[in-house]
Amino acid sequence: MIIILRDKKATKKQLDKMSYALGNYIKVVVDVKKGILAGGGGMHYDEEQLLLEYGCEQKNLWGGGIDFTTNEVDYNSMINVRPNQENPSRDILSAEIRKKLKKIVEDFLL
C-alpha cells in the first residue's frame, strides 16, 4: 500500500502497510524539493505517478528504498534514469540529491 508522508514520521501501522509487499524493504520516491515521501509501492513508477497527481514536479522526484534489516538507504530506481538531468544511471549520481533523499527517508521512516 502506497502511503504519502509529508509532515509526520510514519507510524508503526503505516510502516507495516508500506512494507507488506516486500517484507523488510520499502521502495520510496521522494520529492527532494518539497520534502515529501511516497512509500510502499511494488514499483517506483506507481509512487512517482501518485506524487505527480499530488502536485509534485517530476524533476524533483527520485527513487530508492530502505532495508530495515540493515537500515541502509539505497538510491536505485528506473525512474532515476535522466540523461537530461545529468543522471544516465539507475543510481542517483549526485551527492547532493543522495543526501537529501537519505535525510527525508530517515526522518520519515526511522
C-alpha positions in Angstrom: 0.0 0.0 0.0 1.4 3.4 -1.0 1.4 6.0 1.7 2.4 9.6 1.3 4.2 11.3 4.2 4.5 15.0 4.3 5.0 16.3 7.7 5.0 13.5 10.2 7.1 10.4 10.9 5.4 7.1 9.8 3.6 5.3 12.5 4.2 1.6 13.2 0.9 0.8 11.4 1.9 2.8 8.3 5.3 1.1 8.2 3.6 -2.3 8.4 1.4 -1.3 5.5 4.3 0.0 3.4 6.5 -3.0 4.0 3.7 -5.6 3.4 4.6 -6.2 -0.3 8.4 -6.5 0.1 8.9 -7.6 3.8 11.8 -5.7 5.4 12.3 -3.4 2.4 10.3 -0.3 1.3 10.6 1.3 -2.1 10.3 5.0 -1.9 10.0 8.0 -4.1 11.0 11.4 -2.6 10.3 14.9 -3.7 13.7 16.4 -2.7 12.4 19.9 -3.0 9.2 19.7 -1.1 10.3 17.0 1.4 7.5 14.6 0.6 7.9 10.8 0.6 5.7 8.1 -1.0 6.5 4.6 0.1 5.1 1.1 -0.1 4.5 0.5 -3.8 5.7 -2.5 -5.7 7.2 -0.2 -8.4 8.7 3.2 -8.0 6.7 4.3 -11.1 3.4 3.9 -9.1 4.7 6.1 -6.3 6.0 8.6 -8.8 2.6 8.8 -10.5 0.9 9.4 -7.2 3.2 12.2 -6.3 2.7 13.8 -9.7 -1.0 13.7 -9.1 -0.3 15.2 -5.7 1.3 18.2 -7.5 5.0 17.4 -7.4 7.3 18.0 -10.3 9.0 15.0 -12.0 12.4 16.7 -12.0 12.3 16.7 -8.2 11.2 13.1 -7.8 13.9 10.5 -7.1 13.6 6.8 -6.2 15.3 4.5 -3.8 14.5 2.4 -0.8 15.3 1.3 2.7 16.2 -2.1 4.0 15.0 -2.4 7.6 17.3 -5.3 8.4 20.4 -3.0 8.0 18.7 0.4 8.0 20.6 1.1 4.7 19.2 3.5 2.2 19.7 2.8 -1.5 19.4 5.1 -4.4 18.5 2.7 -7.2 15.4 3.0 -9.5 14.5 3.1 -13.1 12.8 6.5 -12.6 16.3 7.9 -11.8 17.5 7.4 -15.4 17.6 11.0 -16.6 20.3 11.9 -19.1 18.7 15.4 -19.4 19.4 15.9 -15.6 22.9 14.5 -15.9 21.9 11.2 -14.4 22.2 8.5 -17.0 22.2 5.7 -14.4 19.6 3.9 -12.3 21.6 5.1 -9.3 21.4 8.7 -8.2 24.8 10.1 -9.1 24.5 13.5 -7.4 25.9 13.5 -3.9 23.6 16.4 -3.0 20.4 14.6 -4.2 21.5 11.4 -2.4 22.0 13.4 0.8 18.5 15.0 0.5 16.8 11.7 -0.2 18.6 9.9 2.7 17.6 12.7 5.1 14.0 12.6 4.1 13.8 8.8 4.2 15.5 8.7 7.7 13.3 11.5 9.0 10.1 9.8 8.0 10.9 6.1 8.3 13.5 5.6 11.0 
